[in-house]
């Protein structure tokens, strides 16, 4: 301790002597400068101080500039990276034998700038590959993020990552890996998505898809959902953005890929779903809320009946029965939840909302699925208690983020890597944000030709007729169907049909009641709304429902 104290005192004495010597030299220099310039002491001191301060500032600027140049040339997180890493001049000798680590500079710079990796972390070139997409729309980067980071770090900052590549969020798509949490597959498009339309899929491609295809991915591959079992779909978007075309394609894909099912169609546009009328169990072209309510009553009744069968099977320790899937598809659904501000109108709207919620939420176990579409996705267009029941949601172009929340959910923009539908190009019809199983993807619905859809519908219709002829039991309904087919008519007046079925009653009212009781089907009117009778489609639906 004494030795350390003595050494410290010697240092102090030496520094003091140095300071005294420096002051003596400074004063000597000032005196010489004063005599040479003929200035006063005050002027000489001020001039000297000013010159020294200026030189010090200049030296500081030069040092900062040099350090910035060195940082840009040697740090991996910089925006512009050199071809060869800069070697630190003061690196210890033992570092010279360390193996050189190859760096993927473009990815490193972008991810670091976006905050997906740390400023001191890198993407290794030997752990990254770049692949050209087959359709030529862009390139795919497959890489590992540094240890301590995962796929989610990139996903959460996907918008910032796209911006670091001078692209928009719409140009970027991310896929997780099934074998490594650090592996990231990042797709970057060269052009805005769906700039060029992809060809509609063939029947073979639809049948080979593992689930139900809904449209194309931005890469041209088919995109969809794994199943519609125990799931329903809500579709929203502004007018003329492709909703009806989308749902026509959806029904077509269901007919090809989903097997046998029943269709209940409520066409609020009056002609948007007409292509499928001949194969629908029930088709209504109306904007009357009472019609919607009657369909809800019918399907809720079928749901209750099916649940009764499930309960009986459980009580008897049998396997639950297999039901034929049912799809209720409603175009312009918002119109059916509206009211005229009258007390009766408000009460009707309340009933419809409650029945719709019950159908969507409670009928999934009984294989009854609902698809609602609305071109007015305002906050009150479809009641919240109905909207919240949908597992799958598709939002086409809307004018604002607030409107998008109406379709995708109030907390949608708090989910991982959300896509804002307000940024879509409204000129590209049918593209939208599909939010399913907690993740978002950008798709564009198929645009099938009318000839393709008609061919699918006719094929299904012919197949169902053939099956019905073999499977439905002999009954008055079957006799009426055979009679109408033999005559090649779609509608037959009650008087003619009653006579053909052996009803001899001549009084119109009594004859009509007897015929209705015999068939178990309610009569309707012809296209002119005058003659009462029966439609072949209604009789077919009744026969199909009894199978």
C-alpha positions in Angstrom: 0.0 0.0 0.0 2.9 2.4 0.8 4.5 1.7 -2.5 1.2 2.5 -4.4 0.9 5.7 -2.4 4.5 6.8 -3.2 3.9 6.1 -6.9 0.7 8.1 -7.0 2.5 11.1 -5.4 5.3 10.9 -8.0 2.7 11.0 -10.7 1.1 14.1 -9.3 4.5 15.9 -9.0 5.3 15.0 -12.6 2.0 16.2 -13.9 2.3 19.5 -12.0 5.7 20.1 -13.4 4.4 19.4 -16.9 1.6 21.9 -16.4 3.9 24.6 -15.2 6.3 24.0 -18.1 3.3 24.2 -20.6 2.1 27.4 -19.1 5.6 29.0 -19.4 5.8 28.0 -23.0 2.3 29.4 -23.7 3.1 32.7 -22.1 6.3 32.9 -23.9 4.6 32.3 -27.2 1.9 34.9 -26.5 4.6 37.4 -25.6 6.4 36.7 -28.9 3.2 37.0 -30.9 2.3 40.3 -29.1 5.6 41.8 -30.0 5.4 40.5 -33.6 1.9 41.8 -34.2 2.0 44.9 -32.0 -1.3 43.9 -30.3 -2.4 44.4 -26.7 -2.4 41.4 -24.3 -6.2 41.1 -24.5 -6.3 41.0 -28.3 -3.5 38.5 -28.5 -5.2 36.1 -26.0 -8.5 36.4 -27.9 -6.9 35.8 -31.3 -5.0 32.8 -30.0 -8.1 31.2 -28.4 -10.2 31.7 -31.5 -7.5 30.0 -33.7 -7.2 27.0 -31.3 -11.0 26.6 -31.1 -11.3 26.6 -34.9 -8.6 24.0 -35.3 -10.2 21.8 -32.7 -13.6 21.9 -34.4 -12.0 21.1 -37.8 -10.2 18.1 -36.2 -13.5 16.9 -34.7 -15.4 17.0 -38.0 -12.6 15.1 -39.7 -12.7 12.4 -37.0 -16.5 12.0 -37.2 -16.5 11.7 -41.0 -13.8 9.0 -40.9 -15.7 7.0 -38.3 -18.9 7.2 -40.3 -17.1 6.0 -43.4 -15.6 3.1 -41.5 -19.1 2.2 -40.0 -20.7 2.1 -43.4 -18.0 0.0 -44.9 -17.7 -2.6 -42.1 -20.9 -3.1 -40.1 -23.4 -5.8 -41.3 -26.5 -3.8 -40.4 -25.7 -1.0 -42.8 -28.0 -0.4 -45.7 -25.2 -0.7 -48.4 -22.9 -3.6 -47.7 -19.6 -4.1 -49.6 -18.7 -7.4 -51.4 -16.0 -8.2 -48.9 -16.3 -7.5 -45.1 -14.0 -4.8 -43.9 -11.2 -6.1 -41.5 -10.9 -4.1 -38.3 -7.5 -2.6 -38.3 -6.9 -3.1 -34.5 -8.2 -6.8 -34.5 -6.1 -9.0 -32.2 -3.7 -11.3 -33.9 -5.5 -14.4 -32.6 -8.7 -13.4 -34.6 -6.8 -13.8 -37.9 -7.2 -17.6 -37.8 -11.0 -17.5 -37.1 -13.1 -19.0 -40.0 -14.6 -16.3 -42.2 -18.5 -16.2 -41.9 -20.2 -15.5 -45.2 -23.0 -12.9 -44.9 -26.2 -12.4 -46.9 -25.9 -8.7 -47.0 -29.2 -7.8 -48.6 -31.3 -9.8 -46.1 -29.2 -8.7 -43.2 -29.5 -5.1 -44.0 -33.3 -5.2 -44.5 -34.1 -7.3 -41.5 -31.8 -5.2 -39.2 -33.3 -2.0 -40.5 -36.8 -3.4 -39.8 -35.9 -4.5 -36.3 -36.5 -8.2 -37.1 -32.9 -9.0 -36.0 -30.4 -7.1 -33.9 -28.0 -4.6 -35.3 -25.1 -6.9 -34.4 -26.7 -10.0 -35.9 -26.4 -11.4 -39.5 -28.1 -13.7 -41.9 -25.5 -16.3 -43.0 -25.2 -16.7 -46.8 -24.7 -20.5 -46.4 -28.1 -20.7 -44.6 -30.1 -18.7 -47.2 -31.3 -19.5 -50.7 -33.0 -17.4 -53.3 -35.5 -19.1 -55.7 -37.3 -17.7 -58.7 -41.1 -18.3 -58.5 -42.3 -20.5 -61.4 -44.9 -18.0 -62.5 -42.3 -15.3 -62.6 -44.1 -13.0 -60.2 -41.2 -12.6 -57.8 -38.5 -14.4 -55.8 -38.5 -16.5 -52.6 -35.9 -16.1 -49.9 -35.5 -19.2 -47.7 -33.2 -18.5 -44.7 -32.6 -19.0 -41.0 -32.8 -16.0 -38.6 -30.0 -15.8 -36.0 -30.2 -17.8 -32.8 -32.5 -16.2 -30.3 -34.9 -15.1 -33.1 -37.8 -16.9 -34.6 -40.1 -16.7 -37.6 -42.5 -14.6 -35.5 -39.9 -11.8 -35.2 -40.0 -11.4 -39.0 -43.8 -11.9 -39.2 -44.5 -9.2 -36.7 -42.4 -6.7 -38.6 -43.4 -7.8 -42.1 -44.5 -4.3 -43.2 -41.2 -2.8 -42.1 -39.3 -5.6 -43.9 -41.2 -4.9 -47.1 -40.4 -1.2 -46.7 -36.7 -2.0 -46.3 -36.8 -3.6 -49.7 -38.6 -0.5 -51.1 -41.8 -2.5 -51.5 -45.3 -2.3 -49.9 -46.9 -4.8 -47.5 -48.9 -6.1 -50.4 -45.7 -7.2 -52.2 -44.6 -9.5 -49.3 -45.8 -12.9 -48.2 -44.4 -15.0 -45.4 -44.7 -18.7 -44.7 -43.6 -20.6 -41.5 -41.5 -23.7 -41.5 -42.8 -27.0 -40.1 -39.4 -28.2 -39.0 -37.6 -25.2 -37.6 -38.9 -22.1 -35.7 -35.9 -20.1 -37.1 -36.6 -20.9 -40.8 -38.4 -18.2 -42.8 -39.8 -18.3 -46.3 -40.2 -14.7 -47.5 -41.8 -14.1 -50.9 -41.2 -10.7 -52.6 -43.3 -9.8 -55.6 -41.9 -7.7 -58.5 -45.3 -6.1 -59.3 -48.4 -5.4 -57.2 -50.3 -8.6 -56.5 -52.6 -10.0 -59.2 -51.4 -7.5 -61.8 -51.8 -10.4 -64.2 -54.8 -12.7 -63.9 -54.1 -16.4 -63.4 -56.2 -18.9 -65.4 -59.2 -20.5 -63.7 -58.4 -24.0 -62.3 -59.6 -27.2 -64.0 -61.9 -29.7 -62.4 -58.9 -32.0 -61.8 -57.0 -29.2 -60.0 -60.1 -28.4 -57.8 -60.5 -32.1 -56.9 -56.8 -32.5 -56.1 -56.8 -29.5 -53.7 -56.7 -30.6 -50.0 -59.9 -28.8 -49.0 -62.1 -26.3 -50.7 -60.3 -23.8 -53.0 -61.5 -20.2 -52.8 -59.0 -18.5 -55.1 -55.4 -18.0 -56.2 -52.5 -17.1 -54.0 -50.3 -14.2 -55.2 -48.0 -16.9 -56.6 -50.7 -18.4 -58.7 -51.2 -21.5 -56.5 -54.6 -22.4 -55.3 -55.7 -21.1 -51.9 -58.6 -22.0 -49.7 -59.7 -23.6 -46.4 -59.2 -27.2 -45.3 -62.9 -27.8 -44.8 -66.3 -26.2 -44.3 -67.2 -28.8 -41.6 -68.2 -26.8 -38.5 -67.3 -23.5 -40.1 -69.1 -20.6 -41.8 -67.9 -17.7 -44.0 -68.6 -14.0 -43.9 -67.8 -12.0 -47.1 -67.8 -8.2 -47.2 -66.7 -5.5 -49.5 -67.9 -2.5 -51.4 -70.1 -2.7 -54.4 -68.7 -3.9 -57.8 -65.6 -5.5 -56.3 -66.4 -9.1 -57.2 -68.4 -10.6 -54.3 -71.1 -12.3 -56.5 -68.4 -13.7 -58.9 -66.6 -15.0 -55.8 -69.6 -16.8 -54.4 -70.5 -18.3 -57.8 -67.0 -19.7 -57.9 -67.3 -20.9 -54.3 -70.5 -22.9 -55.1 -69.0 -24.3 -58.2 -65.9 -25.5 -56.3 -68.2 -27.0 -53.6 -70.1 -28.9 -56.3 -66.9 -30.3 -57.7 -64.9 -31.0 -54.5 -67.3 -31.3 -51.6 -69.5 -34.1 -52.6 -73.3 -34.2 -52.2 -74.9 -31.4 -50.2 -78.0 -29.3 -50.1 -78.2 -25.7 -51.2 -80.5 -23.0 -49.7 -80.0 -19.8 -51.7 -81.4 -16.4 -50.9 -80.6 -14.1 -53.8 -80.9 -10.5 -52.6 -79.6 -9.4 -56.0 -82.5 -11.2 -57.7 -80.3 -12.8 -60.3 -76.8 -13.2 -58.8 -77.3 -16.9 -57.9 -79.8 -17.9 -60.5 -77.3 -20.3 -62.2 -77.8 -22.7 -59.3 -81.6 -22.5 -59.0 -82.3 -25.9 -60.6 -80.1 -27.8 -58.0 -81.1 -25.8 -54.9 -83.2 -27.4 -52.3 -84.8 -24.0 -51.8 -84.1 -20.9 -54.0 -85.6 -17.5 -53.2 -85.1 -14.3 -55.2 -86.2 -11.6 -52.7 -85.1 -8.7 -50.5 -88.0 -9.3 -48.1 -86.7 -9.9 -44.5 -89.8 -12.2 -44.0 -88.4 -14.6 -46.6 -85.1 -14.7 -44.8 -86.8 -15.4 -41.5 -88.8 -18.3 -43.0 -85.6 -19.9 -44.3 -84.0 -19.4 -40.8 -87.0 -21.0 -39.2 -86.8 -24.0 -41.6 -83.1 -24.6 -41.1 -83.2 -24.1 -37.3 -85.9 -26.7 -37.3 -83.8 -29.1 -39.3 -80.9 -28.4 -36.9 -83.0 -29.2 -33.9 -84.1 -32.4 -35.5 -80.6 -33.4 -36.3 -79.5 -32.7 -32.7 -82.3 -34.9 -31.5 -80.9 -37.7 -33.6 -77.4 -37.1 -32.2 -78.8 -37.3 -28.6 -80.6 -40.5 -29.3 -77.5 -42.1 -30.8 -75.5 -41.1 -27.7 -78.1 -42.5 -25.4 -78.2 -45.8 -27.3 -74.4 -45.9 -27.4 -74.3 -45.7 -31.2 -72.1 -43.8 -33.5 -73.5 -40.3 -34.3 -75.4 -40.2 -37.6 -73.9 -38.8 -40.7 -75.8 -35.9 -42.1 -75.8 -34.5 -45.6 -74.1 -31.0 -45.4 -76.4 -28.0 -45.9 -75.2 -24.6 -47.1 -77.3 -21.5 -46.7 -75.9 -18.8 -48.9 -77.3 -15.3 -48.7 -76.4 -12.5 -51.1 -76.8 -8.9 -49.9 -77.4 -10.1 -46.3 -77.4 -6.6 -44.8 -80.7 -5.9 -46.4 -82.4 -8.6 -44.3 -81.2 -7.2 -41.0 -82.4 -3.6 -41.8 -85.7 -2.2 -40.5 -88.0 0.8 -41.2 -87.7 2.2 -37.7 -91.2 1.1 -36.9 -91.9 -1.0 -33.8 -92.9 -4.0 -35.9 -89.8 -3.5 -38.1 -87.5 -3.4 -35.1 -89.0 -6.4 -33.6 -88.7 -8.4 -36.8 -85.0 -7.3 -37.1 -84.4 -8.4 -33.5 -86.0 -11.8 -34.3 -84.0 -12.3 -37.5 -80.7 -11.4 -35.7 -81.4 -13.9 -32.9 -82.3 -16.7 -35.3 -79.4 -16.0 -37.6 -77.0 -16.1 -34.6 -78.5 -19.4 -33.5 -78.1 -20.9 -36.9 -74.5 -19.8 -37.4 -73.3 -20.7 -33.9 -75.3 -23.8 -33.0 -75.9 -25.6 -36.3 -72.3 -26.4 -37.1 -72.4 -29.8 -35.3 -75.4 -30.7 -37.4 -73.6 -29.9 -40.6 -75.5 -26.8 -41.5 -73.2 -24.0 -42.7 -73.9 -20.4 -43.5 -72.3 -18.0 -46.0 -73.3 -14.3 -45.8 -72.3 -11.6 -48.2 -72.7 -7.9 -47.8 -71.8 -4.9 -49.9 -72.5 -2.6 -47.0 -70.0 -3.6 -44.3 -71.0 -0.7 -42.0 -70.8 -1.2 -38.2 -74.5 -1.9 -38.0 -75.1 -3.6 -41.3 -74.9 -7.1 -39.9 -75.4 -7.4 -36.1 -72.2 -7.9 -34.1 -73.7 -11.0 -32.3 -74.0 -12.6 -35.8 -70.7 -11.4 -37.2 -68.7 -12.7 -34.3 -69.8 -16.3 -35.0 -68.0 -16.7 -38.3 -64.7 -18.7 -38.3 -63.7 -17.7 -41.9 -63.8 -14.1 -43.0 -63.0 -12.6 -46.4 -62.8 -8.8 -46.9 -62.6 -7.5 -50.4 -61.8 -3.8 -51.1 -63.2 -1.3 -48.6 -62.6 2.4 -48.2 -61.1 2.4 -44.7 -59.5 0.3 -42.0 -62.6 0.9 -39.8 -64.8 -0.7 -42.4 -62.4 -3.6 -42.7 -62.8 -4.3 -38.9 -66.5 -4.8 -39.4 -65.8 -7.9 -41.6 -62.5 -9.1 -40.1 -63.1 -8.3 -36.5 -62.5 -5.4 -34.1 -59.1 -6.7 -33.1 -58.0 -7.7 -36.5 -55.2 -5.2 -36.8 -53.8 -6.5 -33.5 -53.3 -9.9 -35.0 -50.0 -11.2 -36.5 -49.0 -9.6 -39.9 -52.5 -8.1 -40.8 -53.2 -7.0 -44.3 -55.2 -3.8 -44.7 -58.0 -4.3 -47.3 -58.2 -0.6 -47.8 -54.8 -0.8 -49.6 -56.2 -3.2 -52.3 -56.6 -2.0 -55.9 -60.3 -1.7 -56.4 -59.8 -2.1 -60.1 -58.7 -5.7 -59.6 -62.0 -7.5 -59.0 -62.3 -10.4 -56.7 -59.1 -9.9 -54.6 -59.4 -9.8 -50.9 -57.9 -10.6 -47.5 -58.8 -14.1 -46.2 -58.5 -14.4 -42.4 -58.8 -18.0 -41.3 -57.2 -19.9 -38.4 -55.7 -16.7 -37.1 -53.6 -15.8 -40.1 -54.1 -13.5 -43.1 -53.4 -14.2 -46.7 -54.2 -12.3 -49.9 -56.2 -14.2 -52.5 -58.2 -13.5 -55.7 -61.4 -15.5 -56.3 -61.8 -17.5 -59.5 -63.6 -16.1 -62.5 -65.2 -19.1 -64.1 -66.9 -18.8 -67.5 -70.7 -19.2 -67.6 -70.3 -22.3 -69.8 -68.1 -23.9 -67.2 -70.5 -23.2 -64.3 -73.5 -24.4 -66.4 -71.7 -27.6 -67.3 -71.0 -28.4 -63.6 -74.6 -27.6 -62.6 -76.1 -29.7 -65.4 -73.9 -32.6 -64.5 -74.9 -32.4 -60.8 -78.5 -32.1 -61.8 -78.4 -35.1 -64.0 -76.6 -37.2 -61.4 -79.1 -36.2 -58.7 -82.1 -37.1 -60.9 -80.6 -40.5 -61.6 -80.0 -41.2 -57.9 -83.5 -40.0 -56.9 -85.2 -42.3 -59.4 -83.4 -45.2 -57.8 -83.5 -44.2 -54.2 -86.7 -42.4 -53.5 -89.5 -44.7 -52.5 -92.7 -45.0 -54.5 -94.9 -42.2 -53.3 -97.3 -39.5 -54.7 -94.3 -37.2 -54.8 -92.3 -39.6 -57.0 -95.4 -40.1 -59.2 -95.7 -36.4 -59.7 -92.0 -36.1 -60.5 -92.2 -38.9 -63.1 -95.3 -37.3 -64.6 -93.9 -33.9 -65.0 -90.6 -35.2 -66.4 -92.5 -37.3 -69.0 -94.3 -34.2 -70.1 -91.2 -32.1 -70.1 -92.7 -29.3 -67.9 -91.3 -27.5 -64.9 -94.7 -26.4 -63.6 -98.1 -28.2 -63.5 -101.4 -26.7 -62.3 -103.0 -28.2 -59.3 -106.1 -29.3 -61.3 -104.1 -31.3 -63.8 -101.8 -32.9 -61.2 -104.7 -33.8 -58.9 -106.5 -35.6 -61.7 -103.4 -37.5 -62.7 -102.9 -38.6 -59.1 -106.5 -39.9 -58.8 -108.1 -37.0 -56.9 -111.6 -36.6 -58.2 -112.8 -33.7 -56.1 -114.1 -30.9 -58.4 -114.3 -28.1 -55.9 -111.0 -26.1 -56.3 -110.4 -25.4 -52.6 -111.1 -28.9 -51.4 -109.1 -30.4 -54.4 -106.1 -28.2 -53.5 -106.2 -29.2 -49.8 -106.4 -32.9 -50.7 -103.5 -32.6 -53.2 -101.3 -30.7 -50.7 -102.0 -33.3 -48.0 -101.2 -36.1 -50.4 -97.9 -34.6 -51.5 -96.9 -33.0 -48.3 -95.6 -30.0 -50.3 -97.1 -26.5 -50.3 -98.3 -25.3 -53.7 -97.1 -22.2 -55.5 -98.0 -20.1 -58.5 -96.8 -20.0 -62.0 -94.4 -17.3 -63.3 -97.4 -15.0 -64.0 -98.5 -15.3 -60.4 -102.0 -16.5 -61.3 -102.3 -20.2 -61.6 -101.7 -22.3 -58.5 -99.7 -25.5 -58.9 -96.5 -27.3 -58.2 -92.9 -26.8 -59.5 -90.7 -29.7 -60.4 -87.8 -28.2 -58.4 -90.0 -28.1 -55.2 -91.1 -31.7 -55.6 -87.5 -32.8 -56.2 -86.3 -30.9 -53.1 -89.1 -32.6 -51.0 -88.1 -36.0 -52.3 -84.4 -35.3 -51.7 -85.2 -34.2 -48.1 -86.9 -37.5 -47.3 -83.9 -39.7 -48.3 
